[in-house]
């Protein structure tokens, strides 16, 4: 079903992308509507599927053991069971059908070397069912940007969060709203999902500490981004001069079109996910990128299909 939004509904959706923890009163002030109108409209956006989930943006460097890897895989349109098998993996964070040398691009999270080896074995099994049998796993070394939120470098690689803090992050990481409960989890609801149960003041104190540590970077939503005027999605691998990756990454983080940005283990040491309103705007971004003599080469992949992953 095609979703059509009014200009004001689009403004509301954009506000939630920037901060899904904004109260209806704050959003109403931002877009010139009443609190009641905002609440009613959020309920409608959840019912229509425009708001798919509420998400918490987390700095993986702050979480002990948290790692990410990116899968480039060759398949063909007849092998639909390949994408289905990948989507069954709990570690899968995102999956796109892309055009180029590879046809699928997925992002996975894992928390230990043993978990990575298990993931690799299962990826091998999926690849074995594909006629192409071609894939490449790219290790993420540093995350500079996630869902348009800039992740600042930390003085220590890991903050070794407590078990309670890690459990709380798991509870609030992704939450699927329903027409009956269309808003983000309240602190009371978060506490009720913890084991052992936490009081609202204890949840509030823990979240405040996580924000101070920058383990929590921000709050957003998952949506169809064409609803806010960003129907075009590209992945760009960027090769830079030795020793300049961090400097180029800082320039990229300032570009609003760049939503995700990683430093990887490949010769093309930077990988950016870009959302724009048109292919022309993406070309303009590439021209801006090549204004730096330190950018040696790029490889671009357009996303032909972006799957929404169910919350598990």
JOCORSUL-V853559 format. One record per backbone hydrogen bond with DSSP energy under -1.0 kcal/mol. NH is the residue of the N-H (numbers start at 0). CO is the residue of the C=O. If there is no record, write none. Layout:
nh | co
NH | CO
NH | CO
This chain:
nh | co
9 | 5
10 | 6
11 | 7
12 | 8
13 | 9
14 | 10
15 | 11
16 | 12
17 | 13
18 | 14
21 | 18
26 | 22
27 | 23
28 | 24
29 | 25
30 | 26
31 | 27
32 | 27
37 | 33
38 | 34
39 | 35
40 | 36
41 | 37
42 | 38
43 | 39
44 | 40
45 | 41
46 | 42
47 | 43
49 | 44
50 | 44
51 | 221
52 | 221
53 | 174
54 | 219
55 | 172
56 | 217
58 | 214
61 | 58
62 | 59
65 | 62
66 | 109
68 | 107
69 | 137
70 | 105
71 | 135
72 | 103
73 | 133
78 | 75
79 | 77
81 | 78
83 | 79
84 | 80
85 | 81
86 | 82
88 | 85
91 | 88
92 | 106
93 | 106
95 | 104
96 | 304
97 | 102
98 | 301
102 | 72
103 | 72
104 | 95
105 | 70
106 | 93
107 | 68
108 | 90
109 | 66
115 | 111
116 | 112
117 | 113
118 | 114
119 | 115
120 | 116
121 | 117
122 | 118
123 | 119
124 | 120
125 | 121
126 | 122
127 | 123
128 | 125
129 | 126
135 | 71
137 | 69
139 | 67
140 | 262
141 | 262
143 | 260
144 | 260
145 | 148
147 | 258
148 | 145
150 | 143
165 | 161
166 | 162
167 | 163
168 | 164
169 | 165
170 | 166
171 | 167
172 | 168
174 | 53
177 | 180
189 | 185
190 | 186
191 | 187
192 | 188
197 | 190
202 | 198
203 | 199
204 | 200
205 | 201
206 | 202
207 | 203
208 | 204
209 | 205
210 | 206
211 | 207
212 | 208
214 | 209
215 | 209
216 | 56
217 | 56
219 | 54
221 | 52
226 | 223
227 | 224
228 | 225
229 | 224
231 | 275
233 | 273
234 | 300
235 | 271
236 | 298
237 | 269
238 | 296
240 | 293
243 | 240
247 | 243
248 | 244
249 | 245
250 | 246
251 | 247
252 | 248
254 | 251
257 | 254
258 | 272
259 | 272
260 | 144
261 | 270
262 | 141
263 | 268
264 | 138
268 | 266
269 | 237
270 | 261
271 | 235
272 | 259
273 | 233
274 | 256
275 | 231
281 | 277
282 | 278
283 | 279
284 | 280
285 | 281
286 | 282
287 | 283
288 | 284
289 | 285
291 | 288
294 | 291
295 | 238
296 | 238
298 | 236
300 | 234
302 | 232
303 | 96
304 | 96
306 | 94
